[in-house]
Amino acid sequence: MEVLKPKYTKEVIKGRQTAKNIALQIRRAIAESMPAADYISSKFRGKTAFITCFNVYNYCRNNITYKKEGENLQTARTLPRILKDKNGDCKHFTTICCSILKSLGIKTQMRLISQNFYNTEPTHIYCVAYINGEEIIVDPCIKNFNSEAQYKYKYNLSL
């Protein structure tokens, strides 16, 4: 189980905590999470890729408590750290979903959105999986699987 032992107690995003800087650190956290994701991902595999996406979403909804971080203290955590803490916000859900689905060979991207008509700066991030060219929204912050929050602006970032 050494692969699931967290490396750090906290990974604070340093410098300006802009959406761009936060997204870069989440991308790094996903990359560092891949050995752990490879270790546990088979537990999420369903009969179809769609069911697999649902299994990851459902695990997060039922096992990771949503806990919003303060505006000036954003963290990026690896999969083992999030699983140990059993809490996180949209950034941490994105790390879980993207790393596990990527480990299972499902193409994913991170989607950042702004719901503010007058401000393009994103305030939410989540995982989008692609199955046979179709987008599957894997956002445990949303009550219903494959549902997306309304937004005015969106940005997709590949992993």
PESULHU-V319154 format. One record per pair of residues at least 12 apart in sequence whose C-alpha atoms are under 10 Angstrom apart, sorted by sequence separation. I is the first residue (numbers start at 1). J is the second residue. If there is no record, write none. Layout:
BEGIN
I/J  I/J
END
This chain:
BEGIN
13/25  43/55  44/56  76/88  98/110  112/124  113/125  126/138  127/139  136/148  137/149  12/25  13/26  43/56  44/57  75/88  79/92  82/95  83/96  97/110  111/124  112/125  113/126  126/139  127/140  11/25  44/58  75/89  77/91  78/92  79/93  82/96  111/125  112/126  125/139  126/140  41/56  44/59  74/89  76/91  77/92  79/94  94/109  95/110  110/125  111/126  112/127  126/141  75/91  76/92  79/95  80/96  94/110  110/126  111/127  125/141  126/142  74/91  75/92  78/95  79/96  94/111  109/126  110/127  111/128  124/141  129/146  11/29  64/82  77/95  78/96  79/97  109/127  110/128  128/146  64/83  67/86  68/87  69/88  76/95  77/96  91/110  108/127  109/128  110/129  63/83  64/84  65/85  66/86  67/87  68/88  69/89  79/99  108/128  109/129  128/148  64/85  65/86  66/87  67/88  68/89  69/90  78/99  79/100  107/128  108/129  109/130  64/86  65/87  66/88  67/89  68/90  69/91  107/129  108/130  126/148  60/83  63/86  64/87  65/88  66/89  67/90  68/91  106/129  107/130  108/131  63/87  64/88  65/89  66/90  106/130  107/131  7/32  64/89  67/92  106/131  107/132  124/149  60/86  66/92  101/127  107/133  109/135  111/137  6/33  60/87  66/93  101/128  102/129  108/135  124/151  60/88  64/92  65/93  98/126  99/127  101/129  107/135  108/136  111/139  128/156  4/33  64/93  97/126  98/127  108/137  122/151  125/154  127/156  128/157  3/33  6/36  97/127  98/128  108/138  122/152  124/154  125/155  126/156  127/157  128/158  3/34  4/35  5/36  94/125  95/126  96/127  97/128  98/129  122/153  125/156  3/35  4/36  60/92  61/93  93/125  94/126  95/127  97/129  120/152  121/153  122/154  3/36  4/37  60/93  90/123  91/124  92/125  93/126  94/127  119/152  120/153  121/154  122/155  2/36  3/37  60/94  90/124  91/125  92/126  93/127  94/128  115/149  116/150  117/151  118/152  119/153  120/154  121/155  1/36  3/38  4/39  89/124  90/125  91/126  114/149  115/150  116/151  117/152  118/153  120/155  3/39  4/40  57/93  60/96  89/125  90/126  91/127  113/149  114/150  115/151  116/152  117/153  3/40  56/93  59/96  60/97  90/127  101/138  113/150  114/151  115/152  116/153  1/39  59/97  113/151  114/152  115/153  57/96  112/151  113/152  114/153  115/154  56/96  57/97  98/138  113/153  114/154  37/78  56/97  97/138  112/153  113/154  114/155  36/78  37/79  55/97  56/98  97/139  112/154  113/155  36/79  37/80  97/140  111/154  112/155  113/156  33/77  34/78  35/79  36/80  53/97  56/100  94/138  111/155  112/156  32/77  33/78  34/79  35/80  53/98  56/101  93/138  94/139  110/155  111/156  112/157  30/76  32/78  33/79  93/139  94/140  109/155  110/156  111/157  29/76  30/77  31/78  32/79  33/80  53/100  93/140  94/141  109/156  110/157  111/158  28/76  29/77  30/78  31/79  32/80  33/81  52/100  53/101  93/141  108/156  109/157  110/158  26/75  27/76  28/77  29/78  30/79  52/101  90/139  108/157  109/158  110/159  25/75  26/76  28/78  29/79  90/140  108/158  109/159  25/76  26/77  89/140  90/141  107/158  108/159  22/74  24/76  25/77  26/78  49/101  52/104  89/141  90/142  107/159  18/71  22/75  23/76  53/106  17/71  18/72  22/76  52/106  17/72  45/100  49/104  16/72  17/73  18/74  44/100  45/101  49/105  50/106  17/74  43/100  44/101  49/106  102/159  14/72  17/75  41/99  42/100  13/72  14/73  37/96  41/100  42/101  45/104  12/72  13/73  14/74  37/97  40/100  41/101  44/104  99/159  12/73  13/74  14/75  34/95  37/98  38/99  39/100  41/102  42/103  98/159  12/74  13/75  29/91  30/92  33/95  34/96  37/99  38/100  41/103  42/104  11/74  12/75  13/76  29/92  32/95  33/96  36/99  37/100  38/101  40/103  41/104  11/75  12/76  13/77  30/94  31/95  34/98  35/99  36/100  37/101  38/102  39/103  10/75  11/76  12/77  26/91  30/95  33/98  34/99  35/100  37/102  38/103  10/76  11/77  25/91  26/92  29/95  30/96  33/99  34/100  37/103  38/104  10/77  11/78  27/94  28/95  29/96  30/97  31/98  32/99  33/100  36/103  37/104  9/77  10/78  23/91  26/94  27/95  30/98  31/99  34/102  35/103  8/77  22/91  26/95  30/99  34/103  7/77  8/78  11/81  29/99  30/100  33/103  57/127  6/77  7/78  10/81  27/98  31/102  6/78  8/80  9/81  27/99  30/102  6/79  7/80  8/81  4/78  5/79  6/80  7/81  53/127  66/140  4/79  5/80  6/81  53/128  66/141  4/80  5/81  6/82  9/85  53/129  64/140  65/141  3/80  4/81  6/83  53/130  2/80  5/83  6/84  53/131  60/138  61/139  62/140  4/83  5/84  6/85  50/129  60/139  61/140  4/84  49/129  50/130  57/137  58/138  60/140  61/141  49/130  50/131  57/138  58/139  59/140  60/141  61/142  27/109  49/131  54/136  56/138  57/139  58/140  61/143  27/110  48/131  49/132  53/136  54/137  55/138  56/139  57/140  61/144  26/110  53/137  54/138  56/140  57/141  61/145  53/138  54/139  57/142  50/136  54/140  58/144  23/110  49/136  57/144  58/145  23/111  57/145  23/112  57/146  55/145  54/145  20/112  53/145  54/146  19/112  53/146  19/113  50/146  26/125  20/121  19/121  20/122  23/125  18/121  19/122  22/125  18/122  19/123  18/123  19/124  19/125  31/159  30/159  27/157  27/158  28/159  27/159  24/157  26/159  23/157  24/159
END
